[in-house]
Amino acid sequence: MSAIERCRTPALGGHLEKCDSCGFERPAYNSCRNRHCPKCQGLNKARWLQARQTEILPVGYFHAVFTLPHELNALILSNKRLLLKILFDATAQTLLTFGHNNLGGKTGFIAVLHTWDQKLNAHFHLHCLVPAGALSENNDRWIDAPKNFLFPVRALSQVFRGKYIDFLLQANADGKLIFPGQAALFQTRTEFSGLLARLRQKRWVVYAKPPFGGPDKVLDYLGRYTHRVAISNNRILNVENGQVTFAFRDRAAGDKRDIMTLPAEEFIRRFLLHTLPSGFVRIRHFGFLANRAKKNDLTLCRQLLGVPPQSPAPERKSDEELLHELTGEDFFRCPCCKQGAMRIVAELPKPGFSSFDTS
């Protein structure tokens, strides 16, 4: 949280810019680059999407969502690294199993973890982008998925539930779970068995949208999910008198826009629910999109689809070029005279740090 509080402030240092025409000066402070920071995701998303341009196949894509029941929230919040990894594993095994059984081949997909709902409550789910087809087991043909249909969602839900519960049982048997705070409700064998019984009786939410447009639309759609944080700055409407007011979409009212005010401490508590363990990867690739085999598998998929080899990856764009594409603004143009260019004229070191310090 402290890194986010210091983002783009003098605490992180920066540089001084000066217009080469009118002499206007302004400081530019460094970003924190924290993946939970609302200010730092635009460039990260643009860089990630630029790298994905060579990985999109000329086929339809489905958007599938796998959601964990809220009965697991207390246990997950006490065991984030383990139980969120199990979410990825159970989802991957489910989709790969259906690809093998229903299509007769190996499918591929990108999975993106989200942990929040619109009110910043814990809501653990994966967004998966799945190409509409599979690579045959013998790697000799591309198998198209049925039009407007991926896999039966009720069956997906049942298999996903079974796999997650199996992983959860094994983790508990291996002594890998901890039970602090509210998770203590499940610490005894009887209480844990009761939780599992309720989970088995519940229908787990799995959703799949029909396929949508071409590669450009796929990337645009994917960009909505990959680098989101729990709440963006433009949703925060007011902060005063120890209260935070923010906008949210009310799902129960048909996505109607509404407003909520929380005490600052409660707002921060909810925001911190969504910080991930250090090093935890929230965007993962599976099947023929898995990193270790992706290059060869995608080349083969393109050959089998009868499309030309993918052009080389575009040259890496500078931060300034990406910012111009994202905002339409020229950040080098002087905001005062509108004629000159802003040039870096001095470094602004962090407080307590000298740029001449060689220790």
GULO-858054 format. One line per field, with one value per residue (C-alpha): x, y negated, z negated; residue number from 1; residue in one letter. Coordinates in Angstrom, 3 decimals. Last residue first. Layout:
X <- [X, ...]
Y <- [Y, ...]
Z <- [Z, ...]
nr <- [NUM, ...]
rest <- [a, ...]
***
This chain:
X <- [28.191, 28.432, 26.136, 26.143, 22.399, 21.938, 19.289, 17.553, 14.402, 14.318, 16.328, 14.899, 17.106, 17.615, 17.007, 14.645, 13.188, 9.579, 9.048, 7.937, 4.767, 1.743, 2.882, 1.851, 1.210, 4.616, 4.482, 6.469, 3.361, 1.645, -1.913, -4.127, -4.513, -3.647, -1.830, 0.175, 0.989, 2.222, 4.481, 5.837, 6.551, 8.562, 7.287, 8.836, 9.158, 6.288, 6.541, 7.488, 4.584, 2.610, 2.922, 0.242, -3.122, -4.139, -5.682, -3.293, -0.295, -1.537, -2.046, 1.479, 3.040, 0.915, 2.114, 5.805, 5.797, 3.480, 5.278, 6.939, 4.654, 1.367, -0.803, -1.244, -2.702, -2.468, -1.440, -1.489, -2.304, -2.385, 1.167, 1.935, 5.367, 4.461, 1.074, -1.882, -3.549, -7.318, -8.452, -6.384, -9.046, -11.734, -9.719, -8.898, -12.598, -13.401, -10.789, -11.991, -15.560, -17.707, -19.966, -21.649, -23.053, -25.155, -24.993, -27.564, -25.981, -29.393, -30.480, -28.895, -25.626, -25.410, -22.630, -20.400, -19.491, -17.344, -17.600, -14.806, -15.370, -12.913, -14.221, -13.460, -12.779, -15.129, -16.021, -13.736, -14.788, -12.324, -9.457, -9.981, -11.069, -9.946, -7.232, -7.618, -4.627, -5.924, -9.682, -10.684, -7.576, -8.912, -11.855, -9.606, -7.302, -10.195, -11.699, -8.459, -8.206, -11.678, -15.144, -16.976, -17.602, -20.580, -20.187, -19.441, -20.438, -19.525, -21.144, -20.860, -24.135, -24.119, -24.581, -20.882, -19.894, -22.273, -20.795, -17.270, -18.040, -19.527, -16.422, -14.272, -16.441, -16.321, -12.568, -11.917, -10.527, -13.477, -14.760, -11.102, -11.243, -12.843, -9.540, -6.724, -7.158, -4.046, -4.063, -1.016, -1.491, -1.212, -4.771, -5.970, -4.261, -5.618, -9.178, -8.839, -7.489, -10.419, -12.848, -11.463, -11.674, -15.251, -16.487, -14.838, -16.373, -19.855, -19.585, -18.280, -21.192, -23.650, -21.797, -22.083, -18.889, -17.977, -21.046, -21.722, -20.601, -19.371, -15.611, -13.298, -10.640, -7.277, -5.386, -2.208, -0.950, -1.688, -3.889, -5.670, -5.149, -8.379, -11.187, -12.957, -10.026, -10.585, -10.252, -10.656, -11.776, -11.101, -13.058, -12.732, -15.294, -14.089, -15.983, -14.838, -18.421, -18.112, -16.911, -13.362, -10.726, -9.992, -7.560, -6.885, -6.754, -5.461, -6.545, -5.512, -7.293, -5.705, -7.700, -10.728, -13.272, -15.556, -13.262, -9.862, -11.124, -13.386, -10.398, -8.283, -11.054, -11.519, -7.814, -7.133, -9.996, -8.931, -5.289, -6.054, -8.392, -5.839, -3.292, -5.856, -6.131, -2.386, -1.290, -4.361, -4.486, -6.123, -8.172, -9.070, -10.459, -12.588, -13.869, -14.772, -18.498, -18.412, -18.529, -15.633, -16.293, -15.159, -15.746, -15.563, -15.077, -15.108, -12.953, -13.633, -10.776, -7.941, -5.433, -4.121, -0.530, 1.392, -0.558, -0.015, 3.213, 1.432, -1.316, 1.200, 2.877, -0.482, -1.650, 1.523, 1.274, -2.272, -1.765, 0.277, -2.218, -4.669, -1.842, -2.235, 0.531, 2.974, 4.958, 5.543, 5.574, 8.326, 7.662, 7.609, 8.338, 7.283, 9.026, 7.905, 10.911, 8.935, 10.637, 12.775, 10.135, 11.647, 11.283, 12.499, 13.064, 11.783, 11.999, 9.865, 8.874, 8.326, 4.976, 4.041, 3.220, 3.991, 0.604, 0.811, 4.201, 2.881, 0.000]
Y <- [-4.302, -6.537, -9.331, -12.105, -11.712, -12.315, -10.357, -11.610, -12.528, -10.698, -12.364, -14.963, -14.804, -17.894, -19.390, -16.902, -18.566, -19.609, -20.617, -24.090, -25.186, -24.674, -27.729, -26.320, -22.578, -22.188, -19.252, -16.210, -14.581, -14.565, -13.557, -11.034, -9.186, -5.543, -6.012, -8.964, -6.965, -4.107, -6.406, -8.020, -4.654, -3.703, -1.137, 2.299, 3.125, 5.233, 8.990, 10.735, 11.485, 14.611, 17.366, 17.196, 18.869, 22.396, 23.272, 26.230, 23.975, 21.419, 24.102, 25.431, 22.006, 21.605, 24.956, 24.222, 20.809, 21.775, 24.867, 23.681, 20.668, 22.550, 21.344, 24.874, 25.863, 23.152, 19.523, 17.608, 14.066, 13.596, 14.774, 14.672, 13.123, 11.471, 12.643, 10.805, 7.632, 7.920, 7.926, 4.749, 2.729, 3.959, 2.929, -0.428, -1.161, -0.014, -2.352, -5.238, -4.859, -3.795, -5.652, -3.808, -5.130, -3.407, -2.671, -0.104, 3.167, 4.874, 4.129, 7.204, 6.427, 2.976, 1.149, -0.861, -4.464, -5.604, -7.690, -7.504, -8.880, -10.175, -13.716, -13.800, -11.572, -11.939, -10.309, -7.282, -5.451, -7.428, -6.213, -2.599, 0.058, 3.641, 3.415, 4.200, 5.338, 8.282, 7.774, 5.020, 5.653, 9.047, 7.432, 5.098, 7.975, 10.139, 7.244, 6.802, 10.555, 10.912, 10.774, 12.558, 16.094, 16.880, 16.127, 18.903, 18.862, 21.122, 20.583, 23.485, 25.227, 25.964, 29.421, 30.287, 27.011, 27.624, 31.098, 29.703, 27.133, 29.801, 31.954, 29.006, 28.460, 32.143, 32.427, 29.343, 26.110, 24.912, 22.077, 21.135, 19.578, 16.525, 15.614, 18.089, 21.543, 22.679, 25.155, 27.178, 30.131, 32.677, 33.880, 30.267, 29.740, 33.071, 32.158, 28.771, 30.363, 32.787, 29.927, 27.939, 30.936, 31.760, 28.196, 27.743, 31.024, 29.994, 26.461, 27.612, 30.065, 27.246, 25.020, 27.396, 26.780, 24.081, 23.219, 20.417, 22.622, 26.029, 26.027, 26.407, 29.126, 28.134, 31.005, 33.129, 32.534, 36.179, 35.201, 32.652, 28.943, 27.503, 25.122, 21.896, 20.110, 19.698, 16.452, 17.276, 14.897, 16.486, 15.846, 14.926, 12.474, 10.753, 7.485, 4.357, 3.161, 3.902, 7.446, 8.479, 11.215, 11.260, 13.787, 13.897, 17.185, 17.442, 20.464, 23.452, 26.576, 29.958, 32.436, 34.669, 31.862, 33.081, 35.395, 33.710, 30.122, 31.005, 32.347, 29.285, 26.972, 28.767, 29.326, 25.643, 24.514, 26.835, 25.733, 21.998, 22.187, 24.401, 21.608, 19.317, 21.783, 22.046, 18.431, 17.029, 19.260, 17.076, 15.075, 18.357, 19.936, 16.900, 16.689, 20.367, 19.953, 17.232, 19.932, 19.843, 18.454, 19.758, 17.347, 18.310, 15.860, 17.668, 16.836, 17.218, 18.078, 16.151, 16.994, 14.391, 15.004, 12.417, 9.504, 10.775, 8.788, 5.521, 6.512, 6.866, 3.526, 1.725, 3.317, 2.347, -1.188, -1.646, 0.218, -2.227, -4.725, -2.231, -0.595, 3.130, 4.123, 1.790, -0.211, -2.908, -5.716, -8.327, -12.036, -14.603, -18.129, -21.088, -24.056, -26.635, -28.167, -29.504, -27.635, -24.744, -23.922, -22.565, -19.165, -18.282, -14.637, -11.906, -10.973, -8.336, -10.435, -13.483, -11.941, -9.867, -6.792, -7.311, -6.041, -3.076, -2.062, -2.385, 0.000]
Z <- [2.333, 5.370, 4.142, 6.736, 7.419, 3.704, 1.831, -1.326, 0.548, 3.884, 6.597, 8.998, 12.092, 14.174, 17.631, 19.279, 22.356, 23.028, 26.645, 27.718, 29.469, 27.222, 25.165, 21.773, 22.203, 23.904, 26.308, 25.118, 23.650, 27.024, 26.154, 27.949, 24.663, 25.332, 28.642, 27.260, 24.127, 26.316, 28.311, 25.118, 23.516, 26.582, 29.041, 29.449, 33.129, 34.362, 33.864, 37.078, 39.408, 38.598, 41.155, 43.841, 43.167, 44.118, 40.749, 40.467, 41.100, 38.584, 35.943, 36.563, 36.027, 32.900, 31.548, 32.218, 30.541, 27.690, 26.448, 23.219, 22.807, 22.773, 25.681, 27.080, 23.722, 21.077, 20.575, 17.288, 16.173, 12.368, 11.634, 7.889, 7.368, 4.074, 2.851, 4.393, 3.158, 3.561, -0.065, -0.430, 1.396, -1.002, -4.069, -2.440, -1.872, -5.419, -6.892, -4.702, -5.973, -3.025, -0.591, 2.296, 5.583, 8.252, 11.974, 13.105, 14.191, 14.429, 10.877, 9.277, 11.076, 9.450, 11.253, 8.934, 8.239, 5.337, 2.177, -0.391, -3.903, -6.527, -6.234, -2.520, 0.470, 3.428, 6.732, 6.903, 10.066, 12.193, 10.017, 11.004, 8.522, 7.896, 10.532, 14.205, 16.192, 18.222, 18.302, 20.713, 22.810, 23.807, 25.587, 27.562, 28.410, 29.565, 31.524, 33.443, 34.074, 35.572, 34.051, 31.187, 30.040, 27.793, 24.069, 21.573, 17.893, 14.991, 11.600, 9.174, 8.369, 4.643, 3.165, 3.392, 1.717, -1.178, -1.738, -1.529, -4.224, -6.469, -6.010, -7.108, -10.197, -11.165, -10.585, -12.674, -11.221, -9.186, -11.423, -12.000, -8.514, -10.133, -11.750, -11.126, -9.552, -7.685, -4.812, -3.684, -6.060, -3.240, -3.890, -3.653, -0.303, 0.949, 0.016, 1.733, 4.922, 4.978, 4.261, 7.201, 9.548, 8.605, 8.895, 12.303, 13.514, 12.384, 13.751, 17.134, 17.345, 16.668, 19.130, 22.081, 24.119, 26.661, 28.701, 31.186, 34.106, 33.005, 32.281, 35.265, 35.231, 36.738, 38.296, 38.163, 34.621, 33.791, 30.830, 33.011, 32.260, 30.912, 31.777, 30.954, 29.288, 25.522, 23.552, 19.878, 17.123, 13.745, 10.563, 6.886, 5.525, 2.346, 1.870, 3.686, 4.304, 8.039, 7.365, 6.673, 7.085, 10.817, 12.301, 16.044, 17.968, 21.560, 23.544, 25.614, 26.814, 27.317, 29.371, 29.750, 29.614, 26.832, 24.834, 25.367, 25.288, 22.370, 20.421, 21.310, 20.130, 16.805, 16.130, 16.718, 14.476, 11.646, 11.934, 12.095, 9.081, 7.309, 7.736, 6.094, 3.205, 2.606, 2.901, 1.180, -1.894, -4.581, -2.071, -0.351, -3.529, -4.335, -0.746, -0.274, -1.030, 1.631, 4.306, 6.816, 10.287, 13.697, 16.593, 20.281, 23.171, 26.499, 29.499, 33.202, 35.516, 37.208, 34.411, 31.966, 30.802, 32.862, 31.388, 27.824, 27.247, 28.096, 25.666, 22.840, 23.579, 23.769, 20.512, 18.673, 20.079, 18.795, 15.511, 13.420, 12.064, 10.544, 8.516, 7.805, 10.234, 8.501, 11.059, 8.392, 10.948, 11.112, 10.768, 13.558, 12.394, 14.548, 16.155, 18.736, 20.538, 23.505, 26.357, 25.109, 22.500, 19.292, 17.610, 14.120, 13.254, 10.970, 7.313, 5.629, 2.577, 4.837, 5.858, 8.913, 6.790, 3.095, 1.826, 4.219, 2.815, -0.760, 0.000]
nr <- [359, 358, 357, 356, 355, 354, 353, 352, 351, 350, 349, 348, 347, 346, 345, 344, 343, 342, 341, 340, 339, 338, 337, 336, 335, 334, 333, 332, 331, 330, 329, 328, 327, 326, 325, 324, 323, 322, 321, 320, 319, 318, 317, 316, 315, 314, 313, 312, 311, 310, 309, 308, 307, 306, 305, 304, 303, 302, 301, 300, 299, 298, 297, 296, 295, 294, 293, 292, 291, 290, 289, 288, 287, 286, 285, 284, 283, 282, 281, 280, 279, 278, 277, 276, 275, 274, 273, 272, 271, 270, 269, 268, 267, 266, 265, 264, 263, 262, 261, 260, 259, 258, 257, 256, 255, 254, 253, 252, 251, 250, 249, 248, 247, 246, 245, 244, 243, 242, 241, 240, 239, 238, 237, 236, 235, 234, 233, 232, 231, 230, 229, 228, 227, 226, 225, 224, 223, 222, 221, 220, 219, 218, 217, 216, 215, 214, 213, 212, 211, 210, 209, 208, 207, 206, 205, 204, 203, 202, 201, 200, 199, 198, 197, 196, 195, 194, 193, 192, 191, 190, 189, 188, 187, 186, 185, 184, 183, 182, 181, 180, 179, 178, 177, 176, 175, 174, 173, 172, 171, 170, 169, 168, 167, 166, 165, 164, 163, 162, 161, 160, 159, 158, 157, 156, 155, 154, 153, 152, 151, 150, 149, 148, 147, 146, 145, 144, 143, 142, 141, 140, 139, 138, 137, 136, 135, 134, 133, 132, 131, 130, 129, 128, 127, 126, 125, 124, 123, 122, 121, 120, 119, 118, 117, 116, 115, 114, 113, 112, 111, 110, 109, 108, 107, 106, 105, 104, 103, 102, 101, 100, 99, 98, 97, 96, 95, 94, 93, 92, 91, 90, 89, 88, 87, 86, 85, 84, 83, 82, 81, 80, 79, 78, 77, 76, 75, 74, 73, 72, 71, 70, 69, 68, 67, 66, 65, 64, 63, 62, 61, 60, 59, 58, 57, 56, 55, 54, 53, 52, 51, 50, 49, 48, 47, 46, 45, 44, 43, 42, 41, 40, 39, 38, 37, 36, 35, 34, 33, 32, 31, 30, 29, 28, 27, 26, 25, 24, 23, 22, 21, 20, 19, 18, 17, 16, 15, 14, 13, 12, 11, 10, 9, 8, 7, 6, 5, 4, 3, 2, 1]
rest <- [s, t, d, f, s, s, f, g, p, k, p, l, e, a, v, i, r, m, a, g, q, k, c, c, p, c, r, f, f, d, e, g, t, l, e, h, l, l, e, e, d, s, k, r, e, p, a, p, s, q, p, p, v, g, l, l, q, r, c, l, t, l, d, n, k, k, a, r, n, a, l, f, g, f, h, r, i, r, v, f, g, s, p, l, t, h, l, l, f, r, r, i, f, e, e, a, p, l, t, m, i, d, r, k, d, g, a, a, r, d, r, f, a, f, t, v, q, g, n, e, v, n, l, i, r, n, n, s, i, a, v, r, h, t, y, r, g, l, y, d, l, v, k, d, p, g, g, f, p, p, k, a, y, v, v, w, r, k, q, r, l, r, a, l, l, g, s, f, e, t, r, t, q, f, l, a, a, q, g, p, f, i, l, k, g, d, a, n, a, q, l, l, f, d, i, y, k, g, r, f, v, q, s, l, a, r, v, p, f, l, f, n, k, p, a, d, i, w, r, d, n, n, e, s, l, a, g, a, p, v, l, c, h, l, h, f, h, a, n, l, k, q, d, w, t, h, l, v, a, i, f, g, t, k, g, g, l, n, n, h, g, f, t, l, l, t, q, a, t, a, d, f, l, i, k, l, l, l, r, k, n, s, l, i, l, a, n, l, e, h, p, l, t, f, v, a, h, f, y, g, v, p, l, i, e, t, q, r, a, q, l, w, r, a, k, n, l, g, q, c, k, p, c, h, r, n, r, c, s, n, y, a, p, r, e, f, g, c, s, d, c, k, e, l, h, g, g, l, a, p, t, r, c, r, e, i, a, s, m]
***
